[in-house]
């Protein structure tokens, strides 16, 4: 199940809904001379906790950010960092070849380049 949170006409981002709390990471999508670039802010998440799936023109980035350093008996005074499962989907527009997308994860950012050439 999903809930549309943003529709720019270029992309539609969706947040997954379920029993556990979900959050949607900050995401930039931009076009260069040769690519659509999707850049997702995922600080504090290991590569092993990330999943990238493609279904048709839709690319879904999901995973989990663990809150491992906070003692169990702590009480929040301010809580602005999202923890737990996350998911976001981006619809790649026609004209880009999603089958040739390349992803790299560095310094807390996942960067996906989708080259021109698709139908």
Long-range contacts (C-beta under 8 A, 24 or more apart in sequence): 2-87, 2-89, 10-93, 11-90, 11-91, 11-92, 11-93, 12-89, 12-90, 12-91, 13-88, 13-89, 13-90, 14-87, 14-88, 14-89, 15-87, 15-88, 16-62, 16-85, 16-87, 18-85, 20-84, 20-85, 21-84, 21-85, 22-84, 22-85, 22-86, 22-87, 23-82, 23-84, 23-85, 23-86, 24-86, 24-87, 24-88, 25-61, 25-86, 25-88, 27-88, 27-90, 29-90, 34-115, 34-116, 35-96, 35-113, 35-114, 35-115, 35-116, 36-92, 36-93, 36-96, 36-113, 36-114, 37-111, 37-112, 37-113, 37-114, 38-90, 38-110, 38-111, 38-112, 38-114, 39-109, 39-110, 39-111, 39-112, 40-88, 40-109, 40-110, 40-111, 40-112, 41-108, 41-109, 42-105, 42-108, 42-109, 42-110, 43-108, 44-81, 44-108, 45-108, 47-105, 50-105, 50-110, 52-103, 52-110, 52-112, 54-98, 54-99, 54-101, 57-91, 57-92, 57-93, 57-94, 57-98, 58-89, 58-90, 58-91, 58-92, 59-89, 59-90, 59-91, 59-92, 59-98, 59-101, 59-112, 59-114, 60-87, 60-88, 60-89, 60-90, 61-87, 61-88, 61-89, 61-90, 61-110, 61-112, 62-86, 62-87, 62-88, 92-118, 94-118, 94-119, 95-119
